[in-house]
Amino acid sequence: MSILRPFLSRVVRQGRLTVVAPDGVEEHFGTPSAGFPEITLRFATRAAMRRIVLDPRLGAAESFMDGDMRIEGGDIMDLIGLIRMNTPWDRGARLKDKTWLGRRADWVKTRLGSINRQRQSRANVAHHYDIGNDLYRLFLDDDMQYSCAYWSRPGMTLEEAQAAKKAHIAAKLALAPGQRVLDIGCGWGGMAITLAKLEQVEVLGITLSEEQLALARQRAEAAGVADRVTFELIDYRDLATREVGRFDRIVSVGMFEHVGTANFETFFRACANLMTADAVMLLHTIGRFGRPGATDAFTRKYIFPGGYIPALSETLAASEKSRLIVTDVETLRLHYALTLREWYARTLAHEAEIIAMMGDRFFRMWTFYLAGATTAFESGGMGNYQIQFARNRNALPLTRDYMAEADARYSG
């Protein structure tokens, strides 16, 4: 009996997982079931198996990255999917609370790993976003939107779904000509440029990524909106001391996940201070469906150091301290899963180019990241939230009709 049997026999019940030890001994887990993968794991060393026992997610990731765990009859998406599908977050099982010790351990890991002082924030951003724009061009859409798309109808392409996402967000901002808009965490500039094209607004996009900044500026020039769209390398905390009460609208897409729990209240206080008295803000963020948790070791080490996915309760509680009124909340349950499936497929399609650019180990790490994220949104506890805030209860129309009208107009 291998050291993996106690864990895998408890988890894999549907589908079929065969584990081949370094000495060739095979163990079988689960029962073949419709819709569940049937795959084989072949281990080169027993050390790789021990890694998984000590930390299942990080151990599996590193064993896979190092080539000590190979997958046959499927790929990493199938393996992680098999595990997740057997233990879906919304399975309706009897609920058991974590022990006090377990909750405390999660709290400590999360807080220590996401303090994100300003100097560290820049280093954390560089770790993920400054690895080269060429990599992101290979798997993102044409506009380089690195966040959840909006799949408003069947059969959409990734490009169409990302355009729909931008239109959907623009509609919730209730834009009007002449407004000053702030885009916090502007990425490669796609959202800021789109808002300026949809309405005659002025947009400032801010980022901590040198690579993103350079390309965003080039793209604004190429789009002919550089007179109304500017980009700056600056922390939101520094901007808040310089531009008090300047912005009529604030949008932030896929950035709040990098703020860190210790800075949630600071983030919302900065936003409130940057807003005019009648301003509106739209926050688009990944979120947990359940209560607060902890960032896993693989993600902390390899993907988003300092990052943390907040529960909705944490986000709203932090915003309340700054007297921001929550005017609308939309939960995008499966939209990111669909987006990630597209990114994963494009990554596989460009395997040779990515390996030539970044190496074999990086490619395996990246596919592990995308596969894990996909299954977290398909059957784990992750989703996306779009939360609209206002400082004044009279800042927006009484009903949501204006959103649908603007969405149709911007999507047309």
C-alpha positions in Angstrom: 0.0 0.0 0.0 1.4 3.4 -1.0 1.5 6.4 1.3 -1.1 8.0 -1.0 -3.8 5.4 -0.5 -5.3 6.9 2.7 -5.8 10.2 1.0 -6.9 9.0 -2.5 -9.2 6.3 -1.3 -11.1 8.8 0.7 -11.3 11.4 -2.1 -11.6 9.6 -5.4 -14.9 7.7 -5.5 -16.2 8.4 -9.0 -13.9 8.3 -12.0 -10.8 6.1 -12.2 -7.4 7.0 -11.0 -4.5 4.6 -11.4 -1.3 5.3 -9.5 2.0 3.7 -10.6 4.8 3.7 -8.0 8.5 4.0 -9.0 8.8 0.2 -8.6 5.9 -0.4 -11.1 3.3 -1.4 -8.5 -0.2 -0.2 -9.4 -3.1 1.0 -7.2 -6.6 1.8 -8.4 -9.0 4.3 -6.9 -12.6 5.1 -7.7 -15.1 3.5 -10.1 -15.5 4.4 -13.7 -18.4 6.9 -14.0 -19.9 8.8 -16.9 -18.5 12.3 -17.1 -15.5 11.6 -14.8 -12.0 11.2 -16.1 -10.0 8.0 -16.1 -6.3 8.8 -15.8 -3.0 7.3 -14.7 -0.3 9.0 -12.5 3.2 7.6 -12.9 5.7 8.6 -10.2 9.5 8.6 -10.9 10.4 8.9 -7.2 8.9 8.1 -3.8 10.0 11.6 -2.7 7.4 13.0 -5.2 4.7 10.9 -3.5 5.8 12.1 0.0 5.5 15.7 -1.2 1.9 15.2 -1.9 1.2 13.8 1.6 2.9 16.7 3.3 1.0 19.3 1.2 -1.4 17.9 -1.5 -1.6 21.0 -3.7 1.9 22.3 -3.4 3.4 18.8 -3.4 1.4 17.8 -6.5 2.4 21.0 -8.3 6.1 20.7 -7.6 6.2 17.0 -8.4 4.4 17.7 -11.7 6.6 20.8 -12.5 9.8 18.8 -11.9 8.6 15.9 -14.1 8.5 13.4 -11.2 4.8 12.9 -11.6 3.6 12.2 -15.1 0.0 12.0 -16.3 -1.1 9.4 -18.8 -4.5 9.2 -20.5 -5.3 12.8 -19.8 -3.7 16.0 -18.6 -3.3 18.2 -15.5 -6.8 19.6 -16.1 -8.3 16.1 -16.0 -6.4 15.2 -12.8 -7.4 18.3 -10.8 -10.9 18.1 -12.3 -11.2 14.5 -11.0 -10.3 15.6 -7.5 -12.6 18.6 -7.5 -15.5 16.8 -9.1 -15.5 14.3 -6.3 -15.6 17.0 -3.6 -17.5 19.9 -5.1 -18.0 22.9 -2.8 -21.7 23.1 -3.4 -22.3 19.3 -3.0 -25.0 19.8 -0.3 -23.2 17.5 2.2 -23.5 17.8 6.0 -21.6 20.9 7.1 -18.8 20.7 9.6 -17.0 23.7 11.0 -13.3 23.8 11.2 -11.8 23.5 14.6 -10.7 26.7 16.4 -7.1 25.7 15.7 -7.8 25.2 11.9 -9.5 28.6 11.7 -6.6 30.3 13.6 -4.0 28.7 11.3 -5.9 30.0 8.2 -6.1 33.4 9.7 -2.4 33.6 10.5 -1.4 32.3 7.0 -3.6 34.8 5.3 -2.6 37.8 7.3 1.1 37.1 7.2 1.1 36.3 3.5 -0.9 39.4 2.4 0.4 42.3 4.5 1.5 44.0 1.2 3.3 47.1 2.3 3.9 49.5 -0.7 7.4 48.3 -1.6 6.3 44.7 -1.4 3.2 45.3 -3.4 5.3 46.4 -6.4 7.6 43.4 -6.1 4.5 41.1 -5.9 3.1 42.6 -9.0 6.4 42.3 -10.9 6.5 38.6 -10.0 3.4 37.9 -12.0 2.9 40.7 -14.5 6.5 41.6 -15.5 7.4 38.2 -16.8 6.9 39.5 -20.4 4.0 40.8 -22.4 4.7 38.2 -25.1 3.6 35.4 -22.9 0.2 37.0 -22.2 -0.3 37.8 -25.9 -0.3 34.0 -26.5 -3.3 33.1 -24.4 -5.3 36.2 -23.8 -7.8 37.8 -26.2 -6.8 40.5 -28.6 -7.4 43.3 -26.1 -5.3 41.4 -23.4 -8.0 41.3 -20.8 -6.6 39.3 -17.9 -9.8 38.9 -15.9 -13.2 37.2 -16.0 -15.1 37.7 -19.3 -18.9 38.0 -19.5 -20.5 35.2 -21.5 -23.9 36.9 -22.2 -25.0 34.4 -24.9 -24.0 30.9 -26.1 -21.3 30.4 -28.7 -19.3 33.5 -28.0 -15.6 33.8 -28.7 -13.2 34.9 -26.0 -12.8 38.2 -27.8 -16.6 38.7 -27.8 -17.0 37.8 -24.2 -14.3 40.1 -23.1 -15.8 43.0 -25.1 -19.2 42.1 -23.4 -17.5 42.3 -20.0 -16.2 45.8 -20.7 -19.6 47.0 -21.9 -21.3 45.4 -18.9 -19.0 47.3 -16.5 -19.3 50.5 -18.4 -23.1 50.3 -18.2 -22.8 50.0 -14.4 -20.6 53.1 -14.2 -23.4 55.3 -15.6 -20.9 57.2 -17.6 -21.5 60.7 -18.9 -19.4 63.0 -21.1 -16.8 65.1 -19.3 -16.5 62.7 -16.3 -13.1 61.9 -14.8 -12.6 58.2 -14.4 -9.9 56.3 -12.5 -9.0 52.8 -13.4 -7.2 51.1 -10.5 -5.0 48.2 -11.7 -5.4 49.1 -15.3 -3.5 46.2 -16.8 -2.5 46.7 -20.4 -5.0 49.6 -20.8 -7.9 47.9 -22.5 -10.6 49.0 -20.1 -9.5 52.6 -19.9 -9.3 52.9 -23.7 -12.7 51.2 -24.1 -14.4 53.6 -21.7 -12.9 56.6 -23.5 -14.2 55.2 -26.8 -17.7 54.6 -25.4 -18.1 58.0 -23.9 -16.3 61.3 -23.9 -14.6 60.8 -20.6 -11.1 61.4 -19.3 -9.4 58.3 -17.8 -6.4 57.8 -15.6 -5.2 54.2 -15.4 -2.7 53.3 -12.6 -0.6 50.1 -12.3 2.5 48.9 -10.5 3.8 46.9 -13.5 6.4 48.5 -15.7 5.6 46.1 -18.6 1.9 46.9 -18.5 2.5 50.7 -18.3 4.7 50.8 -21.4 2.2 48.8 -23.5 -0.8 50.7 -22.2 0.7 54.0 -23.2 1.5 52.6 -26.7 -2.0 51.3 -27.1 -3.6 54.6 -26.1 -1.6 56.4 -28.8 -2.5 53.8 -31.4 -6.2 54.1 -30.5 -6.1 57.8 -30.9 -7.3 58.5 -27.3 -4.0 59.5 -25.7 -5.3 63.1 -25.2 -8.0 61.7 -22.8 -6.4 58.5 -21.5 -3.2 58.6 -19.5 -1.4 55.9 -17.5 0.8 56.2 -14.4 3.0 53.9 -12.4 1.7 54.7 -8.9 0.2 52.9 -5.9 -3.4 53.7 -5.1 -2.4 54.8 -1.6 0.0 57.5 -3.0 -2.6 58.7 -5.5 -5.2 59.1 -2.7 -2.9 61.7 -1.0 -2.5 63.6 -4.2 -5.9 63.6 -5.9 -8.5 64.0 -3.2 -12.1 64.2 -4.5 -11.0 64.3 -8.2 -12.8 61.4 -9.8 -16.5 61.0 -10.8 -16.1 57.3 -11.5 -13.7 54.6 -10.3 -13.4 51.1 -11.9 -11.1 48.4 -10.6 -11.0 45.0 -12.4 -9.1 42.0 -11.0 -6.9 44.2 -8.7 -8.6 43.8 -5.3 -7.3 40.2 -5.1 -3.8 41.7 -4.7 -4.7 44.2 -2.0 -4.3 41.9 1.0 -6.6 41.6 3.9 -4.5 44.0 6.0 -5.2 46.7 3.5 -8.9 46.2 2.7 -10.0 49.2 4.8 -7.1 51.3 3.5 -8.2 50.5 -0.1 -11.8 51.6 0.4 -10.8 54.7 2.4 -8.5 55.7 -0.5 -11.2 55.1 -3.0 -13.7 57.1 -1.0 -11.3 60.0 -0.7 -10.5 59.9 -4.4 -14.3 60.1 -5.3 -16.4 63.2 -5.7 -19.5 63.5 -3.5 -21.7 62.0 -6.3 -19.2 59.5 -7.6 -19.8 55.8 -8.4 -17.4 52.9 -8.2 -17.5 49.5 -9.8 -15.3 46.7 -8.2 -14.9 43.5 -10.2 -13.1 40.9 -8.1 -12.7 37.2 -7.6 -14.4 36.1 -4.4 -15.1 33.2 -2.1 -18.6 31.8 -2.0 -18.2 30.9 1.6 -16.6 32.4 4.6 -13.0 33.8 4.8 -10.2 31.3 4.1 -6.5 31.2 3.3 -4.4 31.3 0.1 -2.9 27.9 -0.7 0.9 27.5 -0.6 1.2 26.9 -4.4 -0.5 30.2 -5.2 1.5 32.1 -2.6 4.8 30.7 -3.7 4.5 30.6 -7.5 1.5 32.7 -8.8 0.3 35.6 -6.6 2.6 36.3 -3.7 0.8 38.6 -1.3 -2.6 37.8 -3.0 -5.8 36.8 -1.2 -9.3 36.0 -2.5 -11.8 37.7 -0.2 -15.1 36.4 0.9 -18.0 38.8 0.0 -18.5 39.4 3.7 -14.9 40.7 4.1 -15.2 43.0 1.1 -18.4 44.6 2.2 -17.4 44.9 5.8 -14.3 46.8 4.8 -16.2 49.1 2.5 -18.7 50.0 5.2 -15.9 51.7 7.3 -15.6 54.3 4.6 -19.4 55.1 4.3 -19.6 53.6 0.8 -23.1 52.6 -0.1 -23.4 49.2 -1.8 -25.8 49.9 -4.6 -25.6 46.7 -6.6 -24.0 43.2 -6.4 -23.9 40.7 -9.2 -22.4 37.2 -8.8 -20.8 35.7 -11.8 -20.9 32.1 -10.9 -19.4 30.3 -13.9 -18.1 33.1 -16.2 -14.5 32.8 -15.0 -14.6 29.0 -15.5 -15.5 29.5 -19.2 -12.8 32.2 -19.5 -10.1 30.0 -18.0 -11.0 27.1 -20.2 -10.2 29.4 -23.2 -6.9 30.5 -21.7 -6.0 26.9 -20.9 -6.7 25.8 -24.5 -4.7 28.7 -26.0 -1.8 27.9 -23.6 -1.7 24.3 -24.8 -1.9 25.4 -28.4 1.2 27.6 -27.9 3.1 25.0 -25.8 6.2 25.0 -28.0 6.4 28.8 -28.0 6.0 29.1 -24.3 8.6 26.4 -23.6 11.0 28.1 -25.9 10.3 31.4 -24.1 10.1 30.3 -20.5 11.2 26.6 -20.2 9.5 23.3 -19.5 9.1 23.7 -15.8 7.4 27.1 -16.2 5.0 25.7 -18.8 4.0 22.9 -16.4 3.6 25.4 -13.6 1.4 27.6 -15.7 -0.8 24.8 -16.9 -1.2 23.6 -13.2 -2.2 27.2 -12.3 -4.8 27.5 -15.0 -6.2 24.0 -14.5 -6.5 24.6 -10.7 -8.1 27.9 -11.2 -10.6 26.5 -13.8 -11.8 23.7 -11.5 -12.0 26.1 -8.5 -14.6 28.0 -10.5 -16.3 25.0 -11.9 -16.7 23.0 -8.7 -14.7 24.7 -6.0 -15.6 27.7 -3.8 -14.6 30.5 -6.2 -16.7 33.0 -8.2 -16.6 36.6 -9.3 -18.4 39.6 -7.9 -19.2 42.9 -9.5 -20.0 45.3 -6.7 -21.2 48.9 -7.3 -20.7 51.6 -4.7 -21.8 55.2 -4.4 -21.1 57.9 -1.9 -24.5 59.5 -2.3 -27.8 57.5 -2.3 -29.1 59.8 -5.0 -26.2 59.3 -7.3 -27.9 56.6 -9.4 -31.4 56.0 -10.9 -33.9 54.3 -8.7 -34.1 51.1 -10.7 -31.5 49.0 -12.6 -33.1 49.7 -16.0 -30.3 52.1 -16.9 -27.8 49.3 -16.8 -29.6 47.1 -19.3 -30.2 50.1 -21.6 -26.5 51.2 -21.6 -25.3 47.6 -21.8 -27.3 47.1 -25.0 -26.1 50.4 -26.4 -22.4 49.7 -25.7 -22.7 46.1 -26.9 -24.3 47.1 -30.2 
